[in-house]
């Protein structure tokens, strides 16, 4: 998984009691865009450091603009 500052990260729910989370990547851990990522979550404004798993995907700004 490769991300850049400004990309959106979407983490799909893996349990019935969870919801999808969407955030904006504010920092990347490596120059090549590899994790970990510092993410500001859109639902609560908090910022966390994450190592995304298989349930995560990256949306680049151009892709996010096309998503309804």
N, C-alpha and C positions, 0 to 999 in steps of 0.2 A: 504494500500500500504506500503510495506516494501522495503527499499533500503539500500545499503551499499556504502561506499566510493569506487569509481572505477566503479560502475554500470553506465550504460547508461540510460538516460531517454528520451523517445520519446513522443512528444506532437503532436498529429494529429491536422490538421487544422479543424476549426469548421465553417469557412466562405470561400466563393470562393476566396476572395482576400488574404487569408492567406496561408502560406506554413507550412509543417511539420517542427518541430524544434527538433534537437537532441543535447543532451548535456551529460556531464559527471558529476556525483555527486561527489562533492569535500568535502562536510560535511553534516552530518545529524543532525537534531534538537533534537533527543531523542535516548537514548541508545538502544531502541528496534527497531530502524530503521524507525520510523514513521516520517512524515513530521513535520516541513518544511525542505527543502533541499537547500543547496547552490550548484548551478549548473554552470559549465563553458560551454557556448554554443559553439558548433563546428563551426557554420557559421560565428561568428564575434569575438569569443574569450572573450566576456564579461562574467562576473560572476554576477548572481542574486540569490536572495532568493525567492524560490517558495513554494507554497502550491498547489500541483498538483490536478487537478480535474479528472473527468471521462474520459476525452480525452487523459489522460497520461497513459503510461505503462513503466515498468522498465524492462530492459534487463540486465541480469547478464553477466559478461565477457565471460563465457563459451557459453552462448546462442548467444551473439553477434558474436563470432568467427564462428559459424555455419551459420549465416545469409549471403547470397550471396550479 
